[in-house]
Each structure stands twice: as C-alpha cells, then as structure tokens.
Amino acid sequence: MRVRLLSLTILFAWIGVTSAADISRSFYVVLGGTLDIDSDVGSIEVSSVAYDKVTLEVDLSGPDADKLEIDFEQTSRGVRVKGRLRDNGNRHRNYTLEARFRAQVPARYDVRLDTTGGGIEVGDLQGEVRADTAGGSISVGRVKGPVRADTAGGSIEVESSQEDVDADTAGGSIRLGEMGGRVRADTAGGSIRIDRSLGHVKASTAGGSIKIRGASESVDASTSGGGVSVTFVGQPSKDSTLSTSGGNVTAILAGDLRFDIRARSGSRVRSEFDLEDERIDEDRLDGRLNGGGPRLRLDSSGPVRIERR
C-alpha cells in the first residue's frame, strides 16, 4: 500500500497573449529512491547533487501555458511529478506552450522520465535511468545503473554505464561510450557507434552504418543501409554475426582470438590471417583461427575484410 506523504496540485492562470512562470519545489528524500516525471509536453533535464534533497523547477511559457496542470507528490518511494494538458472539452486542440522541467537529485538515485514533447538530458548518476520521449533526443552521462532510452524523434547518446543499456529510436543515431553490460541498440534512421562493450551487443539499423571500436563479447550487428565494422579486443563466449545488404563488412581481430570464421560476400573476401582448414574463393572464406572457437559469420553484398588488430 502506497503511503502518500505530500500531494500538491498547482494551477496557474495567466492574463494576456503570452505568459511565463517559474515553479520550484524541493523535497528531502532517502537515498536510493526514484524521481518520476511524466508530462504531456516539455523537455526534462536532470543533474545530481551531493545531498539528500530533490529540487524541481518548471519553466512555462506561451499563450496556452495555463492549460498544463502540474502535480507534485512525495511518496515513500521518492518524488513524482505529473504534467497534464487540460482539454476543456476539446481533445483535438493544438496548444501553444513550452515547458522545461529541471531537476536535481542525490547522486545515488533512480530516474524515470517520460515526455511526449521534448528532449531529455541526464547527468552523472549512480542509479537507474529510464527515459522515454516521442519528440526529442536523449542524452545520458556516466551512470552506474542500467539505462533504457526510447525516442521516436531524435538521437540517443550515453557516455557510460556499468550495467545493461537498451537504446531504441525511430528517427536518429545512437552513440554509446563505455558499456559495462549487455547492449541493445536499434534505430530505423541513423548510424550506431559504440566505443567499448564488455557484454553482448545486439545492434540493428535500417538506415546507417554500425561501428564498434572495442568488443569483448559476442556481437550481432545488422544494417540494410551502410557498412559494419567491429573490432574484437576480447574473446567472445558465443557466436557473432556481422551483416549488411548495403555496404562493407570489416572484422578487426586481436591476434590471439579463436574463431570459426564463415565469410560470404557479393564481391570479394580478403583476410590478413592464415586460417586452419581454410577454404577460400573470391567471394567466400571458411576456416579456423587459432584452433577455432565461437562462430564469426560475416555477410555482405559488398566487400568483406578480416584485419589483424
């Protein structure tokens, strides 16, 4: 049963054609709680502080700013903020307003952020990040917890995470830095870049290239509209597949790694390694590297290259 400690609904009225308002609230909280912001409109920015307090500021502007109702609530689990547009009996009206939510939370805190009308920025945190927007980009700093980012209209960037990362966008690129857990990156309209990954990676795009600079586990990377390049710096424990129907495939391998390699190309295959049990033609290559290991499958309509790191 939820314990409600404080519930406050704030309604503001404006006079004139344009308007602006600043709303601020603060709550003393227990470390490890959750900030939950859910709004029909607006951008969201979250940063961390070194004390056990959540501070919130909301900037509103525009002739319809009074149509957004904002509710602040503190519970036993943290702080919840809701922003809801009043329809006044007209659900199809297009309102003209802008909202900006700014929050400061303790460093060890989780955030769950959801907006249908703006971008989301999250700084460095020691907790979990969930960010969902239908109308903007998502940027996340260095976090120790898992990250889930979902947008229908922008790019996604995560500087680093020590746990699993799930990034999904229908309209932008994905850029991930140092990833300590498993990664799922999916976009229908952009490129995917990952600096380093310690866990399994599943990356998919229909409209861009994929590049992973340092993979220590298995990789499943596929694209219909660009090249795929993966540098393996550690020994995967499971099979990997790199495929494209619209570009080149390049696998860059540390010299001591073990693979069963199966490469297929629409034009040519080139390798810098001498493989055991090698079977090679102009457009295909099979063989074992350093005695063999997990399968490394390379498929492309264009050239396939296997290079030594």
PLY file of the C-alpha trace (Angstrom):
ply
format ascii 1.0
element vertex 309
property float x
property float y
property float z
element edge 308
property int vertex1
property int vertex2
end_header
0.00 0.00 0.00
1.47 3.34 -1.02
1.98 5.90 1.68
1.27 9.41 0.46
3.32 11.94 2.35
2.53 15.03 0.33
0.30 15.77 -2.61
0.11 19.20 -4.16
-1.59 20.25 -7.37
-0.66 23.63 -8.73
-2.80 25.53 -11.19
-1.70 28.85 -12.61
-3.71 31.35 -14.62
-2.20 33.89 -16.96
-3.59 37.06 -18.44
-2.62 38.30 -21.88
-1.40 36.81 -25.14
1.90 35.41 -23.84
2.90 34.29 -20.40
5.74 32.83 -18.35
6.01 31.23 -14.95
8.66 29.60 -12.78
7.61 26.88 -10.34
10.05 25.45 -7.80
9.67 22.75 -5.16
12.12 20.80 -3.01
11.83 17.57 -1.00
14.15 15.88 1.48
14.42 12.24 0.43
16.02 8.90 1.28
18.97 7.88 -0.90
18.18 5.20 -3.45
14.68 6.47 -4.20
13.14 7.39 -7.55
12.27 10.62 -9.30
9.36 10.02 -11.68
8.48 12.79 -14.16
5.62 12.17 -16.60
4.44 15.08 -18.74
2.31 15.61 -21.82
4.75 18.25 -23.03
8.18 19.69 -22.27
11.88 18.97 -22.08
13.48 17.37 -18.99
16.94 17.99 -17.50
18.31 16.08 -14.50
21.60 16.61 -12.65
22.97 15.20 -9.39
23.97 16.83 -6.11
25.87 15.64 -3.03
22.99 15.84 -0.54
19.70 14.04 0.12
17.34 16.51 -1.49
15.32 16.62 -4.71
14.84 20.10 -6.17
12.50 20.78 -9.09
11.99 23.83 -11.28
9.46 24.16 -14.08
9.53 26.98 -16.62
6.32 27.54 -18.58
5.69 29.97 -21.42
3.25 30.59 -24.25
-0.36 31.69 -24.60
-1.68 28.27 -23.51
0.66 27.78 -20.55
-2.27 27.76 -18.15
-3.57 24.57 -19.79
-0.81 22.47 -18.24
-1.62 21.17 -14.77
1.41 20.15 -12.72
1.15 17.84 -9.73
3.99 17.23 -7.26
3.77 14.23 -4.97
6.18 12.77 -2.44
5.72 9.12 -1.51
7.66 6.52 0.43
9.46 5.60 -2.81
10.50 9.07 -3.88
9.05 12.03 -5.78
6.52 12.03 -8.61
5.73 14.89 -10.98
2.89 14.85 -13.49
2.13 17.39 -16.19
-1.26 17.04 -17.85
-2.88 19.18 -20.52
-6.48 20.16 -19.81
-8.61 19.69 -22.90
-11.58 21.81 -21.70
-13.84 19.58 -23.76
-11.73 19.92 -26.91
-9.40 16.93 -27.16
-8.21 17.83 -30.65
-6.99 21.34 -29.94
-3.33 22.13 -30.59
-1.95 24.13 -27.69
0.83 26.69 -27.96
3.13 26.42 -24.96
6.59 25.40 -23.90
7.62 23.61 -20.71
11.03 22.90 -19.26
11.49 20.60 -16.26
14.79 20.90 -14.38
15.62 18.58 -11.50
18.47 17.98 -9.08
18.61 14.63 -7.33
21.04 12.88 -4.98
23.86 11.09 -6.80
22.50 7.70 -5.67
19.02 7.96 -7.11
16.93 6.43 -9.91
15.08 8.49 -12.53
12.10 7.63 -14.71
11.36 10.33 -17.27
8.57 10.40 -19.84
7.52 13.26 -22.13
5.69 13.48 -25.42
7.08 16.82 -26.44
10.77 17.46 -25.79
14.31 16.26 -25.28
15.75 14.56 -22.17
19.17 15.20 -20.60
20.51 13.25 -17.61
23.87 13.91 -15.98
26.08 11.55 -13.95
24.19 9.21 -11.61
24.76 6.10 -9.52
21.26 4.77 -10.18
18.99 3.53 -12.96
17.89 5.74 -15.87
14.68 5.28 -17.85
13.99 7.94 -20.45
11.15 7.98 -22.96
10.19 10.78 -25.37
8.14 11.00 -28.53
9.62 14.27 -29.67
13.31 14.81 -28.96
16.80 13.49 -28.35
18.09 11.73 -25.23
21.49 12.37 -23.66
22.80 10.46 -20.62
26.09 10.98 -18.80
28.10 8.50 -16.73
25.82 6.17 -14.78
26.41 3.06 -12.67
22.97 1.56 -13.16
21.15 0.25 -16.23
19.88 2.61 -18.91
16.76 2.36 -21.03
16.29 5.13 -23.60
13.46 5.27 -26.13
12.60 8.06 -28.58
10.54 8.31 -31.73
12.10 11.51 -32.95
15.76 12.05 -32.11
19.21 10.71 -31.37
20.42 8.83 -28.26
23.76 9.26 -26.52
25.03 7.50 -23.38
28.51 8.36 -22.13
28.97 5.25 -19.99
27.08 2.64 -17.99
28.30 -0.19 -15.78
25.16 -2.25 -16.45
22.87 -3.13 -19.37
21.85 -0.47 -21.91
18.76 -0.56 -24.13
18.58 2.25 -26.74
15.77 2.48 -29.29
14.99 5.30 -31.73
12.92 5.55 -34.88
14.49 8.73 -36.11
18.12 9.29 -35.20
21.59 7.98 -34.50
22.83 6.12 -31.42
26.20 6.86 -29.77
27.34 4.80 -26.78
30.61 5.18 -24.88
31.99 2.73 -22.31
29.43 -0.05 -21.83
29.92 -2.49 -18.94
26.91 -4.75 -19.55
24.84 -6.03 -22.42
23.79 -3.59 -25.14
20.77 -3.46 -27.40
20.81 -0.60 -29.90
18.07 -0.28 -32.51
17.35 2.57 -34.94
15.39 2.89 -38.15
17.03 6.07 -39.28
20.66 6.57 -38.30
24.09 5.19 -37.53
25.23 3.29 -34.42
28.58 3.91 -32.70
29.87 2.08 -29.62
33.28 2.87 -28.15
33.66 -0.21 -25.94
31.42 -3.04 -24.76
32.14 -5.73 -22.17
28.85 -7.60 -22.69
26.95 -8.99 -25.67
25.90 -6.40 -28.26
22.84 -6.53 -30.49
22.83 -3.59 -32.89
20.41 -3.04 -35.75
19.69 -0.16 -38.14
17.82 0.16 -41.40
19.40 3.41 -42.44
23.04 3.80 -41.40
26.36 2.26 -40.56
27.47 0.37 -37.43
30.88 0.75 -35.81
32.06 -0.89 -32.58
35.60 0.06 -31.62
36.17 -2.45 -28.81
34.03 -5.58 -28.33
34.91 -8.09 -25.61
31.88 -10.36 -26.11
29.68 -11.60 -28.93
28.16 -9.15 -31.41
25.04 -9.37 -33.54
25.16 -6.34 -35.88
22.97 -5.86 -38.94
22.12 -2.98 -41.28
20.38 -2.52 -44.61
21.90 0.81 -45.47
25.59 1.08 -44.54
28.79 -0.62 -43.55
29.58 -2.69 -40.45
32.93 -2.50 -38.67
33.68 -4.30 -35.39
36.97 -4.53 -33.53
37.14 -7.58 -31.24
39.52 -6.95 -28.34
38.40 -9.86 -26.12
37.43 -13.49 -26.61
33.67 -13.89 -27.14
31.97 -16.84 -25.48
29.19 -17.10 -28.10
28.71 -16.79 -31.86
28.75 -13.41 -33.63
27.15 -12.19 -36.86
28.03 -9.05 -38.83
25.82 -8.44 -41.85
24.78 -5.74 -44.31
22.96 -5.58 -47.61
24.22 -2.11 -48.43
27.92 -1.75 -47.63
31.17 -3.35 -46.49
31.78 -5.65 -43.52
35.06 -5.37 -41.63
36.09 -7.56 -38.70
39.26 -6.43 -36.89
40.60 -9.19 -34.65
43.24 -9.33 -31.92
45.84 -11.91 -32.93
45.22 -14.35 -30.06
41.45 -14.72 -30.54
39.83 -18.00 -31.53
37.02 -18.19 -34.10
35.38 -20.46 -36.63
35.08 -18.00 -39.49
32.44 -18.09 -42.21
32.55 -15.13 -44.60
30.31 -14.51 -47.62
30.48 -11.54 -49.99
28.69 -10.23 -53.05
32.06 -9.17 -54.45
35.20 -10.33 -52.62
36.61 -11.54 -49.29
40.07 -10.54 -48.02
41.83 -11.77 -44.86
45.12 -10.87 -43.18
45.14 -14.23 -41.35
46.21 -17.69 -42.46
43.37 -19.89 -41.26
43.42 -23.58 -40.45
41.34 -25.83 -42.73
40.95 -22.83 -44.96
38.52 -22.97 -47.87
38.62 -19.83 -49.92
37.16 -18.44 -53.13
36.89 -14.89 -54.41
33.55 -14.34 -52.63
33.75 -16.71 -49.64
36.08 -17.86 -46.89
35.82 -20.61 -44.27
38.40 -21.61 -41.69
39.53 -21.80 -38.08
41.56 -19.10 -36.37
43.94 -20.27 -33.60
42.28 -23.67 -33.38
38.75 -22.38 -33.70
36.11 -21.15 -31.29
32.72 -19.44 -31.46
31.47 -18.85 -34.98
32.13 -15.48 -36.59
29.77 -15.06 -39.52
30.33 -12.22 -41.98
27.76 -11.48 -44.71
27.74 -8.57 -47.14
26.57 -7.59 -50.60
29.86 -5.70 -50.85
33.45 -6.50 -49.84
34.30 -8.39 -46.62
37.60 -7.75 -44.86
39.20 -9.58 -41.94
42.03 -7.49 -40.50
44.62 -8.00 -37.78
44.44 -5.58 -34.85
0 1
1 2
2 3
3 4
4 5
5 6
6 7
7 8
8 9
9 10
10 11
11 12
12 13
13 14
14 15
15 16
16 17
17 18
18 19
19 20
20 21
21 22
22 23
23 24
24 25
25 26
26 27
27 28
28 29
29 30
30 31
31 32
32 33
33 34
34 35
35 36
36 37
37 38
38 39
39 40
40 41
41 42
42 43
43 44
44 45
45 46
46 47
47 48
48 49
49 50
50 51
51 52
52 53
53 54
54 55
55 56
56 57
57 58
58 59
59 60
60 61
61 62
62 63
63 64
64 65
65 66
66 67
67 68
68 69
69 70
70 71
71 72
72 73
73 74
74 75
75 76
76 77
77 78
78 79
79 80
80 81
81 82
82 83
83 84
84 85
85 86
86 87
87 88
88 89
89 90
90 91
91 92
92 93
93 94
94 95
95 96
96 97
97 98
98 99
99 100
100 101
101 102
102 103
103 104
104 105
105 106
106 107
107 108
108 109
109 110
110 111
111 112
112 113
113 114
114 115
115 116
116 117
117 118
118 119
119 120
120 121
121 122
122 123
123 124
124 125
125 126
126 127
127 128
128 129
129 130
130 131
131 132
132 133
133 134
134 135
135 136
136 137
137 138
138 139
139 140
140 141
141 142
142 143
143 144
144 145
145 146
146 147
147 148
148 149
149 150
150 151
151 152
152 153
153 154
154 155
155 156
156 157
157 158
158 159
159 160
160 161
161 162
162 163
163 164
164 165
165 166
166 167
167 168
168 169
169 170
170 171
171 172
172 173
173 174
174 175
175 176
176 177
177 178
178 179
179 180
180 181
181 182
182 183
183 184
184 185
185 186
186 187
187 188
188 189
189 190
190 191
191 192
192 193
193 194
194 195
195 196
196 197
197 198
198 199
199 200
200 201
201 202
202 203
203 204
204 205
205 206
206 207
207 208
208 209
209 210
210 211
211 212
212 213
213 214
214 215
215 216
216 217
217 218
218 219
219 220
220 221
221 222
222 223
223 224
224 225
225 226
226 227
227 228
228 229
229 230
230 231
231 232
232 233
233 234
234 235
235 236
236 237
237 238
238 239
239 240
240 241
241 242
242 243
243 244
244 245
245 246
246 247
247 248
248 249
249 250
250 251
251 252
252 253
253 254
254 255
255 256
256 257
257 258
258 259
259 260
260 261
261 262
262 263
263 264
264 265
265 266
266 267
267 268
268 269
269 270
270 271
271 272
272 273
273 274
274 275
275 276
276 277
277 278
278 279
279 280
280 281
281 282
282 283
283 284
284 285
285 286
286 287
287 288
288 289
289 290
290 291
291 292
292 293
293 294
294 295
295 296
296 297
297 298
298 299
299 300
300 301
301 302
302 303
303 304
304 305
305 306
306 307
307 308
